[in-house]
Amino acid sequence: MDDNTSIQFRLRLARINGIKMNEEQIDEARIDPREERRNATSKIITHMLKDENKDVRIAAISHPGATPEHITHALKDKDDDVRYRAITHPNAAADHITHALKDENDTVRYRAITHPNAAADHITHALKDKNDNVRMAAIKHPNATVAHITHALKDKAPWVRMSAITHPNATPEHITHALKDKDSDVRGWARERAAKK
């Protein structure tokens, strides 16, 4: 792969991810012509993750070929949007979610707990988050357990308690508890759930 082909390949990679840019926005990383295409893609993503333009870094971490190492790197990025895109990647694993749940940005933490790979321990952690939306997303996760619902029904935010009572894993005991809630909307959702049981 000559230098011009390498640049064209990187531009095509960026376009696939919906980023419009010109050659000046791409670093001049050179790809060893003997590398296989897969390795070249990985190397390109690595180089793009070091670009000063955040749109280039977002395009890189959005690529389906981004590896766990790329995701780890992107989760340490200074830009919230890059970290956000990293934790939404389908290849994000449990350790990535754990890392992202400690992020300073509420939206990154929110996206971490909504990831399909979030496990029970992630939900437990997110239910203690300072942000109501993160806690609400945690209790809406399909992997939320009966214990999580019990915990969420004690949350200070009524919309977190409403989300808890509407979870498919809510038990009759949860419904009984929610029927006594101080918030009329929570009680209303509990009545609706009781009527369906």
Solvent accessible surface area in square Angstrom, and as a share of the most:
residue,aa,sasa,rsa
1,M,62,0.28
2,D,91,0.47
3,D,67,0.35
4,N,94,0.48
5,T,63,0.36
6,S,0,0.00
7,I,18,0.09
8,Q,68,0.30
9,F,17,0.07
10,R,0,0.00
11,L,11,0.05
12,R,110,0.40
13,L,4,0.02
14,A,0,0.00
15,R,139,0.51
16,I,120,0.61
17,N,31,0.16
18,G,62,0.60
19,I,31,0.16
20,K,187,0.79
21,M,30,0.13
22,N,81,0.41
23,E,75,0.33
24,E,146,0.66
25,Q,65,0.29
26,I,6,0.03
27,D,47,0.24
28,E,94,0.42
29,A,11,0.09
30,R,115,0.42
31,I,8,0.04
32,D,45,0.23
33,P,89,0.56
34,R,204,0.74
35,E,57,0.25
36,E,116,0.52
37,R,142,0.52
38,R,182,0.67
39,N,69,0.36
40,A,1,0.01
41,T,17,0.10
42,S,35,0.23
43,K,68,0.29
44,I,0,0.00
45,I,0,0.00
46,T,50,0.29
47,H,46,0.20
48,M,0,0.00
49,L,6,0.03
50,K,131,0.55
51,D,13,0.06
52,E,164,0.73
53,N,38,0.20
54,K,74,0.31
55,D,61,0.32
56,V,1,0.00
57,R,11,0.04
58,I,16,0.08
59,A,0,0.00
60,A,0,0.00
61,I,0,0.00
62,S,28,0.18
63,H,28,0.12
64,P,97,0.61
65,G,35,0.34
66,A,1,0.01
67,T,40,0.23
68,P,71,0.45
69,E,124,0.55
70,H,10,0.04
71,I,0,0.00
72,T,53,0.31
73,H,85,0.38
74,A,0,0.00
75,L,5,0.03
76,K,140,0.59
77,D,20,0.11
78,K,173,0.73
79,D,32,0.17
80,D,53,0.28
81,D,63,0.33
82,V,0,0.00
83,R,15,0.05
84,Y,71,0.27
85,R,91,0.33
86,A,0,0.00
87,I,0,0.00
88,T,38,0.22
89,H,7,0.03
90,P,105,0.66
91,N,69,0.35
92,A,0,0.00
93,A,41,0.31
94,A,55,0.43
95,D,96,0.50
96,H,7,0.03
97,I,0,0.00
98,T,55,0.32
99,H,82,0.37
100,A,0,0.00
101,L,6,0.03
102,K,140,0.59
103,D,20,0.10
104,E,148,0.66
105,N,35,0.18
106,D,55,0.29
107,T,71,0.41
108,V,1,0.00
109,R,10,0.03
110,Y,76,0.29
111,R,78,0.28
112,A,0,0.00
113,I,0,0.00
114,T,46,0.27
115,H,10,0.05
116,P,109,0.69
117,N,72,0.37
118,A,0,0.00
119,A,41,0.32
120,A,46,0.36
121,D,98,0.51
122,H,7,0.03
123,I,0,0.00
124,T,59,0.35
125,H,84,0.37
126,A,1,0.00
127,L,6,0.03
128,K,143,0.61
129,D,19,0.10
130,K,158,0.67
131,N,32,0.17
132,D,39,0.20
133,N,80,0.41
134,V,0,0.00
135,R,11,0.04
136,M,42,0.19
137,A,7,0.06
138,A,0,0.00
139,I,0,0.00
140,K,118,0.50
141,H,9,0.04
142,P,109,0.68
143,N,67,0.34
144,A,1,0.01
145,T,55,0.32
146,V,75,0.43
147,A,72,0.56
148,H,13,0.06
149,I,0,0.00
150,T,57,0.33
151,H,88,0.39
152,A,0,0.00
153,L,7,0.03
154,K,146,0.62
155,D,19,0.10
156,K,159,0.67
157,A,4,0.03
158,P,32,0.20
159,W,112,0.39
160,V,0,0.00
161,R,10,0.04
162,M,38,0.17
163,S,8,0.05
164,A,0,0.00
165,I,0,0.00
166,T,52,0.30
167,H,8,0.04
168,P,113,0.71
169,N,62,0.32
170,A,3,0.03
171,T,31,0.18
172,P,82,0.51
173,E,125,0.56
174,H,10,0.04
175,I,8,0.04
176,T,72,0.42
177,H,92,0.41
178,A,0,0.00
179,L,67,0.33
180,K,157,0.67
181,D,19,0.10
182,K,172,0.73
183,D,36,0.18
184,S,66,0.42
185,D,82,0.43
186,V,0,0.00
187,R,72,0.26
188,G,25,0.24
189,W,107,0.37
190,A,0,0.00
191,R,136,0.50
192,E,80,0.36
193,R,33,0.12
194,A,44,0.34
195,A,89,0.69
196,K,147,0.62
197,K,130,0.55
